[in-house]
Amino acid sequence: MKALYLTKYSRNGASSRLRSYQYFPLLEKEGIQVTVSPFFDEEYLELLYAKKSISKFKIASFYLNRLKKIALIYKYDKVIIEKELFPYFFSWFEQLLFIFNIKYIVDYDDAIFHNYDLHPNKIIRFLLKNKIGNVMKYSNHVIAGNDYLASKAKLSGAKRITILPTVIDLELYDIKIENKNNKIIIGWIGSPTTYKYIENIIPYLKKIVQKYNIELQIVGAKKEPSTEEFIKFIPWKEETEVSLIANFDIGIMPLENSPWELGKCAYKIIQYMGCDIPVVASSVGMNKEVIKNGENGFLVTTEKEWIEALSQLIEDKKLRISLGQNGKITVGNNYCTHAKYKILKTILKNSL
C-alpha cells in the first residue's frame, strides 16, 4: 500500500510531527510505503516563529508545489490530508477529489475552522466560514483529536469519524532527571504563537516567587527583552525536548477559554505526564478529560486556584511524586502510540 501524507508542516511543526511523522516508522513496518509532502517548508517555520516577514513569491511557491503534488495523487492508494489542502483558499480541490472518487482521509488536532468562521475580516468570514465543514463532508474519513473536533465533523455531514487523540511514544519519555537545584522548576513548553497563554499567568507567578524559591522555564518561545529574573528561556530542539521536560518539577498549561481552545488536544499535559511530572492546567476543553482533578494533576480557573495549586505542589514533594506517577499511568493507558496506533492502522486499511 502506498500512502501520501499531505501535511501542513515539516517534522519540526509540532502538529505535523505528532499527528503524522511519528507514525511513519510504525506504518512502514506494516508494509505501508509512506510519502510525505508538507505544504510549508522548514524556512517558513523559522520565519514564522521569529515573526519575520515571508515573501509573497515564497508563499506562492507553496501553493504551486501542493498543486503539482495533487496532480500525481492517483499514484497512491491512500491520501491523508492534515487539515486542508490549501490554507485560506476555497475547498474546491477537496471537492474535485470527491467528484473524481479519490477518497481521502483528513486529520484535525486544532479547531482550524475558527480561523475562518471567527476571522476578524468579514470578507474571509463570508467566503470561507463553511470551508472546513465542506472538507470534512467531502472526505471519506475524518480523524479528530477530541470530541469538539469530532462534533464539528458530525455537524458537517462527515461519513466516518474517529477520535484519535494526540499521543506520545512513551518509550522516549522513560527518563529520570534529579533536580539538584534548590529552586523548584515550573515549566512550560510551546511555540512563540502560544506564548500568550503564559503571559496571562505571569502576574500569578510573580506572587508565588515572592514566597518560594522557584524558576519558570519556558521551552520553545522567547520574549525580548526578559525583565523577570525568575524566568529562563530555553531553545527547543527535538533531540533535547524530553530531557528538558523531565527537568521540570511542575508542568503548566494555561489556556484562555474561547472556542479556539476547545479544539486543543492537551498535548503539553500528556508530555508532562509522560515524564512523571505533576501538572496544573486551565480547566478548559480536553484538559478536563485528561486531568482527574487531585488525582493526576490540578484543574484551575481563577488566580486564587492557580496560586493554591502551585503552592501545594511546591510545598509537598510526596504529592508531586504521587500525581506524577498517576499521570504516567494515565498516558500509558490512553495517550501513547502503543495504545492508539492500532486505530490509525485500522483507518488506513479500511478506508476504501
Phi, psi and omega in degrees: 000135177252125182242131177255119176260114176261085184278167177278318185236171169284185186299330182285352172278120189305313184297317179292320181298317186275327181276338185231293191304321185292343179271345186303314178301323180291319179295319182293330175294335179274002180087012178269119181275115186258130169243130181242137180224096179288149177287308178264148180264181184294322180297322179300315179299316180299316180292321180298311182290333177275358181057042177256154183289151180239130185294148178297327178297318179296316179299316180299325181295327178296317180294321180293316180296320178295320179299319178297321181291322179296327180297339181254013188294335182295346182282352187248149179278327180229141178235122180242120182253129174273106174076300186192160179283315184228114177298140176055039173219158182299164181274028184299318185287325173296323179293323177297319177300319179296315181298321181271014175060033173264105187281127180236153175256138179236140189237137181227134170233010178215156178279063185297337179298337178284348171298334185254306186286345175243016181295139180295338179275117186294334178291315177297318178301315183293316186281327190240008184300331181258007188300306184292326175301320178292319178301318178295316183296319182284344184288163173271337182200133175252126172257121184242139182286340179202179184297322182297317179290322178295324178297320177298318179297319180296315179296333182277352178088025178298142184288313180229139181224130176229133175273121177229101183294159173289130188230173178235158171277102189297333179297327179288341184262005184275064178228154180235133176231122180275123179284107181268003179275145177291341181279146169275126183263115171264127188236153176217139176234139181177190181255165177303332182287342179251006181297338181302330180293323177292318180303327181296332184251005177305319178301325178293317182292329176298325178288324180291321183292341176289338184252328186237157178272090184237162172226134176262116178258122180252114181255121173101355179218152180212137175244130180249140347277156177274123183254356182256119184294335183276358180259132177237123179265132183233128178296146178269137169219142181300323184292332184252359186306309186293318181294327177292318177295318182297342179280346179288151167266328180218135176254142181234149176219080174285144176220159168273164181253085180221169180305324181299317183292336178295339179273353183286152190250023172058030186298318180302316180300315181297321177297313180301312181299325179298336178259016181064028182263128176292149187235149170233126187215155176297140180278073185221137170055225185291342174308322182289340178278321184282318184268128169260108192304124180086351180256311179233014180162185179235135172259131185224159179229308187269167175303317181300317181293320176301310183295318181294316181295314180294319180298318180298318180288323178298320185279337190238096181295322180298323178293319178301315181295315182298310180295323178297317179295318178295324177296319179298320177296318178303313180294316181300326182277330192229339192226039176235159183301323180300321182282333190244348184300323182300329178296312180297316180301317179296318180299313182295322184279338184255347181279087184256000000 
